[in-house]
Amino acid sequence: MKVAGAVAFWLENQKSNSRKNTIRGYEVILSKFCRQFLDRNLDEINSNEVLSFPNQVTGNRKQHTNASLVVSLIHWLIQKW
């Protein structure tokens, strides 16, 4: 599965459980994740890339939130497949 498709699928699933403002925040972070990993398949991305993503995007500010979101996405996808 491509990163963009996985993110879209995850976001759609989160809409029923989250507020609009939360979804907007997710979209901001995950759009950066999609840009960075563009058309790659999920199985082509290694854990070091996922863990370094928050630092690259935020410059070490609020990285925990971004890392948690990306890790949550990956875990959710693993459970689904």
C-alpha positions, 0 to 999 in steps of 0.5 A, spaced: 500 500 500 502 506 498 503 511 503 498 516 501 493 511 500 494 509 507 494 516 510 487 517 507 484 511 509 487 512 516 484 519 516 477 517 514 477 512 519 479 517 525 473 522 522 468 518 526 472 518 533 475 525 532 473 532 532 474 537 526 480 541 529 484 534 531 483 532 524 485 538 521 492 537 525 492 530 523 492 532 516 497 538 517 502 533 520 500 527 515 501 531 509 508 533 510 509 525 511 506 524 505 510 529 501 516 526 504 515 519 502 511 520 496 509 514 492 513 509 496 510 503 499 509 502 506 513 496 506 519 500 503 519 505 509 524 503 515 523 504 522 529 509 522 525 513 517 519 514 521 523 515 527 527 521 524 521 524 521 518 528 526 525 532 527 526 533 520 519 536 520 519 540 526 526 542 528 525 538 534 519 542 537 513 538 539 516 532 536 513 527 541 506 529 538 508 528 531 512 521 532 506 519 536 501 520 530 505 517 525 507 511 530 499 510 531 498 510 523 503 505 522 500 500 528 493 501 526 495 499 519 499 493 521 493 491 525 488 492 519 493 487 514 
